[in-house]
Amino acid sequence: MEPRDEAIDLEARALWRRLREDPPPEGLTGADLLQILIAQAGELKYDRYSSPHLRASQITRPRNPASS
């Protein structure tokens, strides 16, 4: 296995352990594990402003209490 693939596998398994209580399934690659995690995450909610006249510095959002 390539060092890059091995690193991805290790990171994917670590992420699996942080997000789930069950151990990662054996015999799957890191890419497979990531696909499962993403599919099970559901739809992520986010907002996006797209305008040629609106700059990021012009967008005001409420403060995140966790970052204070």
For each residue, the residues with C-beta under 8 A, 3 or more apart:
1: 5 6 9
2: 5 6
3: 6 7
4: 7 8
5: 1 2 8 9 29 30
6: 1 2 3 9 10
7: 3 4 10 11
8: 4 5 11 12 29 30 31
9: 1 5 6 12 13 29 30 33
10: 6 7 13 14 30
11: 7 8 14 15 30
12: 8 9 15 16 24 29 30 31 33 34 37
13: 9 10 16 17 24 30 33
14: 10 11 17 18
15: 11 12 18 19 33 34 37
16: 12 13 19 20 23 24 33 37
17: 13 14 20 23 24
18: 14 15
19: 15 16 37
20: 16 17
21:
22:
23: 16 17
24: 12 13 16 17 28 33
25: 28 33
26:
27:
28: 24 25 32 33 36
29: 5 8 9 12 32 33
30: 5 8 9 10 11 12 13 33 34
31: 8 12 34 35
32: 28 29 35 36
33: 9 12 13 15 16 24 25 28 29 30 36 37
34: 12 15 30 31 37 38
35: 31 32 38 39
36: 28 32 33 39 40
37: 12 15 16 19 33 34 40 41
38: 34 35 41
39: 35 36
40: 36 37
41: 37 38 44
42:
43:
44: 41
45:
46:
47:
48:
49: 54 59
50:
51: 54
52:
53:
54: 49 51 58 59
55: 58 59
56: 59
57:
58: 54 55
59: 49 54 55 56
60:
61:
62:
63: 67 68
64: 67 68
65: 68
66:
67: 63 64
68: 63 64 65
